[in-house]
Amino acid sequence: MTPPTFDALIAAGRGRLREAGLSEANQNALMLMLHAFGDTRAALISAGNAPVPKAVEDAYLAAIERRLTREPVQHILGVTSFYGLDIRTDARALIPRIDSECVVEAALDRMPKDAPLTIADLGTGSGCLLAALLSQRPLARGEGVEASPEAASLARENLDALHLADRGAIFTGSWAGWQGWERADLIISNPPYIASGEIGALEPEVRDHDPLSALDGGADGLDAYREILTLAAGGMKPGAWLVFEIGHDQKSALEGLIAQAGFDSIASGQDLGGKDRWVAARRPH
């Protein structure tokens, strides 16, 4: 039997994904083939009419089968791009998302470029926020705080792979058990903020593959913010900044909690889709 060409196999994969109702079938089919092919997009285009080697065909078809179960593309590829960095991704932690890049920007705006700083990332997950900040501020040192040992191991792998482990460490434990509150000049966090009752309505890629502990923010989605703000108000360095990622409908509620906790210089911003995505505040001197 004549092996299929690259173009034909991609088209077949795209068709199967479309039949399954996946909205990004074309992009997914191409990304999965690039992964199986192991070369550049330009090389894949050039190979379009060539027969596909059996090993590549098998790897591609296996990837398509995984995607049909609604396993995220990022898990199948094992990596995703975040703020210009290749971040390893798997079921141990929340998948980095482009919406979070504006949260990094908000933090960088509050971090001088030429000063040695101490930063922390609460609920660091894959370590993507911490890695992005360290990559942009070479004089900074930082620590990720992560209660999940599995996620903490992934964060360490990412810091190692990105050659940032000499300036970044991971603390495995709770926010309450972390001893760095008084040292940090800036604390960033993308805590779990989905209301418990809304978890079931999430896309299968999120609901079934991201860790529940990284999603569930309690009855109103604000439990983690309340805990962090209580700890920060009691122990955070005066003049230090807090930068939170938020759900699109949480800005007003969180700004109220921040003001009640005694923080000032409250600011907020939107992601590329125009949705409220971050809130920042400073502990007064």
Secondary structure, DSSP 8 states (H G I E B T S, - for coil): ----BHHHHHHHHHHHHHHTT-TTHHHHHHHHHHHHHTS-HHHHHHTTTSB--HHHHHHHHHHHHHHHTT--HHHHHSEEEETTEEEE--TTS----GGGHHHHHHHHTTS-TTS--EEEEET-TTSHHHHHHHHH-TT-EEEEEES-HHHHHHHHHHHHHTT-TTTEEEEES-TTT---TTT-SEEEE----B-GGGGGGS-HHHHTTS-GGGTB--TTS-HHHHHHHHHHHHH--TT-EEEEE--TT-HHHHHHHHHHTT-EEEEEEE-TTS-EEEEEEE---
